[in-house]
Amino acid sequence: MDVIQVRGGRQLRGRVAVAGSKNGALPLLASALLCETPVTLARVPRLADVTSMLRVLRSLGMTWKRTGTGEVTLENGRPSSGAVPAELAGRLRASLCVLGPLLARGRSVRLPLPGGCRIGDRPVDLHLRGLAALGADLVLCGGIIRGRAAGRLRCARINLCGERGPTVTGTANVVCAAALARGTTHLIGAAQEPEIADLVAWLNACGARIAQVGSEIVIDGVECLAGGKHTILPDRIEAATLAIAAAITGGEVLLTELMPAQLDAVWTALQAMGVTVARQSNQVLIKRDGPLLPIRVAARPYPAFPTDVQAPLSSLTLLAAGSSVLRDEVFPERWGQVSALRKLGGRIATIPGGIVVRGSFGLRGAPVQARDLRSAGALVLAGLAAAGTTTVRGVTHLDRGYESLLEKLQTLGADVSRAPLLPTAITPIRPWRSGRMFTARDADPCAFGRHLAPRNGGSVW
C-alpha cells in the first residue's frame, strides 16, 4: 500500500493536457456488448476502474486488447453465462452498465450489487424499473440482480428522474437496452450529462436511431448495431480538479484538450471567487494573483455545478476570506473529505446536506485518510496549499479516477511524490507502578492537549 506525500507552498505554472473521461469511458466500454463487429475506442484513460470494467467484459465472453496510444479494441467472442463474478462487480459502480446491453442481446444476467465510492444512498431501483418497462424480467434478491429477456425487448415510455434528479448510469443502461428494442421508446427525465450525449452519438454512429432534446430521449429500436471507432470526450472532472489546483496555489496553468463549455458552472464559481478564467476553443487559462472570495454553491445535476467537483472546491474555500456554504443536492451525505480537512486546519461546520467553511486561516500538513475518489483529490489539493508535508493514505481511490494526476502536478511544479507506506513503530507500554492510579494519560501521554474538544459540542469549527 502506498501513500502520497505533498509538500505545499509551490505555485503551479505551465500547461497540461486533460485525459479521456472516466465517466464517459465506462458506459462506452459496456456498450460494445451490443455490437456485432469490433469496436475501437480511442483516448481510453489508464485507470483502475477502466481495468476493472475490461475484466468484467472479459468474464462475459468479450476479448479486448489495449495499445500504447490509448486505444482499446473490443470484440464479442463466445457468449458466457452472463454471470459477473462478485469480486469484479464489487470494485466499481459502473459494472451496472452491462445490464442493459446484455438484456438487449437476449442474454441472462447475474450481477452482484456493485461497489464503488461510499458517498451516500445510491439505489438501483430506477435502473431496474426502466429495464423492466422494456420487458425484461428482473429480480433483486440477496444482493444479486438476476435478469433475463424472453425474446426482443419492447418499447415503452419511461421516467428516469428520481428523488434527487436523473440517474446518469441508469440513463446509459436504458438507452443501450432500448437501442435494440422493438418500436419507439420515449425517455423523460433523462440525464443530460455530456457523457450521455457522447454515448448517444457513438450508438448512432453504430447504426442506432436516437435523438435527445434536453431531458427527453427518443429511441427508434433497430435490429442490430455494427461496431466502429470512437474517441472518448475529455474528462471534465479532471479538468476542474487541475483548475482548482492552479487556483489554490496562486499559480497560472493552461489546460488543453478539453471542452470548456461542459464546465460553465465551474468557471462561474471560480470567477466568483476571484480566479481569472480565460476560455478558448479547446483550452482554458486559469490564473490567480489576488485573494480568494467566499462563495455559496449547490451541486445539482448537469448543467449545474457537478457533485464530483464539490470536494475539490471545498479545499479551495479553505483559503477564502470569509464563510462559504457548499451543498450537495445529488448526494447530500457526500462529505468524506471534511474530517481530513479539519486535520489540516480547516474550520468546517456540517449542516443538513452541506457544510459551512470559514476560510482565510493557514493550513498545516498532517497525515490524512481519503475515503473516496473525489475526497482523495481534494486532500491532495489542500496539501498543495498547506505548510509542511501532507501524507495522504487511500491512494487506491485516486488510482480509480485520475490518470497520472501526480505526474501532471509535478510537471506544473508541485512537490508531490508516491511512497510505500512504512509500518508504524509500536511504543512499549510503561511498567505499572504499584500504588498509582492508571489513567488515560498512561495509554497515550500525548493525547491530552493535542486533541482538544471543539467548541459548541463538536458541531462547529
C-alpha positions in Angstrom: 0.0 0.0 0.0 1.3 3.5 -1.0 0.8 7.0 0.4 1.1 10.4 -1.4 3.3 13.0 0.2 2.5 16.6 -0.7 4.9 19.4 0.3 3.0 22.6 -0.1 4.0 26.2 -0.8 4.7 26.0 -4.6 2.8 27.8 -7.3 1.7 25.7 -10.2 2.7 27.1 -13.6 2.7 25.6 -17.1 0.4 23.7 -19.4 -1.2 20.3 -19.1 -3.4 18.1 -21.3 -6.7 16.7 -19.9 -7.1 12.9 -20.2 -10.1 11.0 -21.6 -13.2 10.8 -19.4 -13.6 8.0 -16.9 -17.3 8.6 -16.6 -17.6 8.5 -20.4 -15.4 5.5 -21.0 -17.1 3.1 -18.7 -20.6 3.1 -20.4 -19.0 3.2 -23.8 -16.9 0.0 -23.0 -20.1 -1.7 -21.8 -22.0 -0.7 -24.9 -19.5 -2.8 -27.0 -21.6 -5.8 -25.9 -24.3 -4.5 -28.3 -22.1 -4.5 -31.4 -21.7 -7.4 -33.8 -18.4 -6.2 -35.2 -15.2 -5.0 -33.4 -15.2 -1.7 -31.5 -12.2 0.6 -31.1 -12.3 3.3 -28.5 -9.5 6.0 -28.5 -8.4 8.1 -25.6 -9.3 5.5 -23.0 -7.8 6.6 -19.7 -5.5 4.2 -17.8 -7.4 3.9 -14.6 -8.2 1.1 -12.1 -11.9 1.5 -12.8 -11.3 1.0 -16.6 -9.2 -2.1 -15.9 -12.0 -3.5 -13.7 -14.6 -2.9 -16.4 -12.4 -4.6 -19.0 -12.2 -7.6 -16.7 -16.0 -7.6 -16.3 -16.3 -7.7 -20.1 -13.8 -10.5 -20.4 -15.8 -12.5 -17.9 -18.8 -12.0 -20.2 -17.0 -13.5 -23.2 -15.5 -10.4 -24.8 -12.0 -10.1 -26.0 -10.0 -6.9 -25.9 -6.5 -5.5 -26.4 -5.0 -2.2 -25.5 -2.4 -0.3 -27.4 0.2 2.1 -26.1 -1.6 5.0 -27.8 -4.6 4.8 -25.5 -6.8 2.7 -27.8 -8.8 -0.3 -26.8 -10.3 -2.7 -29.3 -13.1 -5.0 -28.1 -14.9 -7.8 -29.9 -17.7 -10.1 -28.8 -16.4 -13.6 -28.6 -18.2 -16.7 -27.3 -21.1 -15.7 -25.1 -20.7 -16.6 -21.4 -23.4 -17.4 -18.9 -23.9 -13.7 -18.2 -22.8 -14.1 -14.6 -20.4 -11.4 -13.3 -18.1 -12.5 -10.5 -18.8 -10.8 -7.2 -15.1 -9.8 -6.9 -15.2 -7.8 -10.1 -18.7 -6.3 -9.6 -17.7 -5.1 -6.1 -14.8 -3.0 -7.5 -16.9 -0.4 -9.3 -20.3 1.1 -9.5 -20.2 1.1 -13.3 -20.5 -2.7 -13.5 -24.2 -1.9 -13.6 -23.7 -0.6 -17.2 -23.6 -4.2 -18.6 -27.3 -4.9 -17.6 -28.9 -3.0 -20.5 -26.6 -4.3 -23.2 -26.8 -7.9 -22.0 -30.6 -7.9 -21.8 -30.8 -6.2 -25.2 -28.9 -9.1 -26.7 -31.3 -11.6 -25.1 -28.8 -12.9 -22.6 -29.5 -13.7 -19.0 -27.7 -11.7 -16.3 -26.5 -12.4 -12.8 -24.9 -9.3 -11.3 -24.0 -8.8 -7.6 -24.8 -5.3 -6.4 -21.9 -3.1 -7.5 -19.2 -1.4 -5.4 -17.6 2.0 -5.8 -17.3 5.0 -3.6 -19.4 5.2 -0.4 -20.9 8.6 -0.9 -24.4 8.0 0.4 -27.5 6.3 -0.8 -27.2 5.0 -4.4 -30.2 2.9 -5.2 -30.6 0.9 -8.3 -34.4 1.0 -8.5 -34.5 3.3 -11.5 -32.2 1.0 -13.5 -34.4 -2.0 -12.7 -37.7 -0.1 -13.3 -36.6 1.2 -16.6 -35.3 -2.2 -17.9 -38.4 -3.9 -16.6 -40.6 -1.5 -18.5 -38.8 -2.6 -21.7 -39.9 -6.2 -21.0 -37.0 -7.7 -19.0 -37.7 -10.0 -16.1 -35.6 -8.7 -13.1 -35.3 -9.9 -9.5 -33.1 -8.4 -6.8 -32.6 -10.9 -4.0 -29.8 -11.4 -1.6 -27.7 -8.6 -3.0 -27.8 -10.2 -6.5 -29.6 -8.9 -9.6 -30.9 -11.7 -11.8 -32.5 -10.9 -15.1 -33.4 -12.3 -18.5 -35.3 -11.2 -21.6 -37.7 -13.6 -23.3 -37.2 -12.5 -26.8 -36.6 -9.0 -28.1 -37.3 -6.1 -25.7 -40.2 -3.8 -26.5 -40.6 -0.1 -26.5 -42.1 1.9 -23.5 -42.4 5.4 -22.1 -40.1 5.6 -19.1 -39.4 8.3 -16.5 -35.8 8.2 -15.3 -35.9 11.1 -12.8 -35.5 10.1 -9.2 -35.9 12.0 -5.9 -32.6 13.8 -6.4 -32.7 14.1 -10.1 -32.0 11.9 -13.1 -29.8 8.8 -12.9 -26.8 9.0 -15.2 -25.8 5.4 -15.2 -29.5 4.4 -15.3 -30.0 6.5 -18.4 -27.0 4.9 -20.1 -28.4 1.4 -19.3 -31.9 2.1 -20.6 -30.6 3.9 -23.7 -28.4 0.8 -24.6 -31.3 -1.6 -24.0 -33.8 0.4 -26.0 -31.4 0.8 -28.9 -32.3 -2.8 -29.9 -35.9 -2.9 -28.6 -38.9 -3.2 -30.9 -40.7 0.1 -31.5 -40.0 3.7 -30.3 -39.1 4.3 -26.7 -39.5 7.7 -25.0 -37.3 8.5 -22.0 -38.3 11.5 -20.0 -36.4 12.9 -17.1 -33.2 11.5 -18.6 -29.7 12.7 -17.6 -28.2 15.5 -19.7 -24.6 15.0 -18.8 -22.1 15.2 -21.7 -21.2 11.6 -21.1 -24.8 10.6 -22.1 -24.6 12.8 -25.2 -21.3 11.1 -26.1 -22.9 7.7 -25.7 -25.8 8.7 -27.9 -23.5 10.0 -30.6 -21.5 6.7 -30.5 -24.6 4.5 -30.7 -25.9 6.5 -33.6 -22.6 6.0 -35.4 -23.1 2.3 -34.9 -26.5 2.3 -36.6 -28.8 3.3 -33.8 -31.6 5.9 -34.2 -31.6 8.1 -31.1 -32.5 11.7 -30.7 -32.0 13.7 -27.5 -33.5 17.1 -26.7 -32.8 18.3 -23.2 -34.0 15.7 -20.7 -36.1 13.8 -23.3 -34.6 11.0 -25.4 -36.5 9.2 -28.2 -35.1 5.9 -29.4 -36.3 4.0 -32.5 -35.1 0.5 -32.0 -33.1 -1.3 -34.7 -32.4 -4.9 -35.4 -28.6 -4.8 -34.8 -25.6 -2.5 -34.3 -22.3 -2.6 -36.0 -19.0 -1.6 -34.4 -16.6 1.2 -35.4 -14.2 3.7 -33.9 -14.9 6.5 -31.4 -12.8 9.0 -29.4 -13.8 9.4 -25.8 -14.5 13.0 -24.7 -12.2 14.8 -22.3 -12.6 14.3 -18.5 -14.3 17.4 -17.3 -13.9 16.4 -13.6 -10.1 16.1 -14.1 -10.1 19.4 -15.8 -11.9 21.1 -12.9 -9.6 19.5 -10.4 -6.5 20.8 -12.2 -8.1 24.2 -12.5 -8.7 24.3 -8.7 -5.1 23.1 -8.2 -3.9 26.2 -10.1 -6.2 28.5 -8.1 -5.4 27.0 -4.7 -1.6 27.6 -5.2 -2.0 31.1 -6.7 -0.5 29.9 -10.0 -1.1 30.1 -13.7 -2.0 27.0 -15.7 -3.1 26.4 -19.3 -5.5 23.4 -19.6 -5.5 21.9 -23.1 -7.5 19.2 -24.9 -10.8 19.8 -23.1 -14.3 21.1 -23.9 -14.7 24.3 -21.9 -18.5 24.6 -22.4 -19.0 21.5 -20.4 -17.8 23.3 -17.3 -19.6 26.6 -17.4 -20.9 26.2 -13.8 -17.3 25.5 -12.6 -15.8 28.5 -14.4 -18.6 30.7 -13.0 -17.9 29.6 -9.5 -14.1 30.1 -9.8 -14.6 33.6 -11.3 -17.0 34.5 -8.4 -14.1 33.5 -6.0 -11.7 35.9 -7.8 -10.0 33.5 -10.1 -9.2 34.5 -13.7 -10.7 32.1 -16.3 -9.8 32.8 -19.9 -11.5 30.4 -22.3 -10.7 29.4 -25.9 -12.0 26.8 -28.3 -10.4 23.8 -26.6 -8.3 25.2 -23.8 -8.7 27.3 -20.6 -6.2 29.6 -18.8 -6.5 29.5 -15.0 -4.8 32.3 -13.0 -5.0 33.7 -9.5 -2.9 36.5 -8.2 -5.2 38.0 -5.6 -7.2 37.0 -2.5 -10.0 34.4 -2.7 -13.6 35.4 -2.0 -16.2 33.2 -0.2 -18.9 31.5 -2.3 -22.3 29.8 -2.0 -22.6 26.7 -4.3 -25.1 23.9 -4.6 -24.1 20.7 -6.6 -27.0 19.6 -8.8 -27.4 17.5 -12.0 -25.9 18.9 -15.2 -25.7 21.6 -16.4 -25.4 22.9 -12.8 -22.3 22.5 -10.6 -21.1 18.9 -10.6 -21.3 16.8 -7.5 -17.9 15.3 -8.4 -16.3 18.7 -8.0 -17.7 19.8 -4.7 -15.0 18.0 -2.7 -12.1 19.7 -4.6 -13.9 23.1 -4.4 -14.2 22.7 -0.6 -10.4 22.6 -0.4 -10.3 26.0 -2.3 -12.8 27.6 0.1 -10.4 26.9 3.0 -8.3 29.9 1.7 -11.2 32.3 1.1 -11.6 35.4 3.2 -14.9 34.7 4.8 -17.5 31.9 5.2 -18.5 29.7 2.2 -21.6 27.5 2.0 -21.4 24.3 0.0 -24.4 22.0 -0.5 -24.8 18.8 -2.5 -28.3 18.0 -3.6 -27.3 14.9 -5.6 -25.5 13.1 -2.7 -26.3 15.1 0.5 -24.1 12.7 2.5 -21.0 13.1 0.3 -18.7 14.9 2.7 -15.9 12.3 3.2 -13.2 15.0 2.9 -14.4 17.0 5.9 -12.8 15.2 8.8 -9.4 15.1 7.0 -9.6 18.8 6.0 -10.2 19.6 9.7 -6.9 17.8 10.5 -5.2 20.2 8.1 -6.6 23.2 9.9 -9.8 23.7 8.1 -12.7 25.2 10.1 -15.7 23.4 8.8 -19.2 23.1 10.2 -21.7 20.5 8.9 -25.3 21.5 8.1 -28.1 19.4 6.7 -26.9 18.4 3.2 -23.9 20.6 3.2 -21.0 22.4 5.0 -20.0 25.9 6.1 -16.3 26.7 5.6 -14.6 29.6 7.4 -11.5 30.4 5.4 -8.5 32.7 5.5 -6.7 30.6 8.0 -3.4 28.9 7.2 -3.3 25.2 6.6 -0.7 22.9 8.0 0.4 19.5 6.8 -0.8 16.3 8.6 -1.4 12.6 7.9 -4.9 12.2 6.4 -7.0 9.4 5.1 -9.0 9.5 1.8 -12.4 7.9 2.0 -13.5 8.0 -1.7 -12.2 9.1 -5.1 -13.1 12.8 -5.1 -12.1 13.3 -1.4 -8.7 11.9 -2.3 -8.3 14.6 -5.0 -9.5 17.2 -2.5 -6.9 16.2 0.1 -4.0 16.4 -2.5 -5.2 19.9 -3.5 -5.4 21.0 0.2 -1.8 19.6 0.7 -0.6 21.9 -2.1 -1.6 24.9 -0.1 -0.6 23.6 3.4 2.6 24.4 5.2 4.8 21.4 5.6 4.1 17.9 4.4 0.7 16.3 4.0 0.6 12.5 3.8 -2.5 11.1 2.1 -3.5 7.5 2.6 -6.1 5.7 0.5 -4.2 6.1 -2.8 -6.2 3.3 -4.4 -9.1 5.8 -4.6 -7.1 8.2 -6.6 -5.9 5.5 -9.0 -9.6 4.8 -9.8 -10.4 8.1 -11.3 -7.4 10.3 -12.1 -4.9 9.3 -14.8 -1.3 10.3 -13.8 -2.5 13.1 -11.6 0.7 13.2 -9.6 2.8 13.3 -12.7 0.8 16.2 -14.1 1.1 18.1 -10.9 4.9 17.5 -10.9 5.2 18.9 -14.5 3.5 22.1 -13.2 6.0 22.4 -10.4 4.3 20.7 -7.5 6.4 18.8 -4.9 4.4 15.6 -4.7 5.5 12.0 -4.6 4.3 8.5 -4.1 6.0 6.3 -1.5 5.3 2.9 0.1 3.5 3.0 3.5 6.0 2.2 6.2 5.0 0.3 9.2 4.4 2.4 12.3 6.7 1.8 15.2 5.0 0.4 18.4 5.8 2.2 21.6 6.1 -0.3 24.5 3.7 0.2 27.5 5.4 1.7 30.5 5.6 -0.7 33.5 2.9 -0.4 36.1 3.9 1.3 39.3 2.1 0.0 42.4 0.1 2.4 44.4 -0.7 4.9 41.5 -4.0 5.1 39.7 -3.8 4.2 35.9 -5.4 6.9 33.7 -5.8 7.6 30.0 -2.6 9.6 30.1 -0.7 6.3 30.7 -2.1 4.8 27.5 -1.3 7.9 25.4 0.8 10.5 27.1 0.4 12.9 24.1 -3.4 12.6 23.9 -4.3 15.5 26.3 -3.7 18.9 24.8 -3.3 17.6 21.3 -7.0 16.5 20.6 -9.0 19.4 22.2 -12.7 19.1 22.1 -14.3 21.5 19.6 -16.5 24.3 20.8 -20.3 24.1 20.9 -20.4 20.4 21.4 -18.4 19.5 18.4 -20.8 20.9 15.8 -18.6 23.8 14.6 -15.1 24.8 13.8 
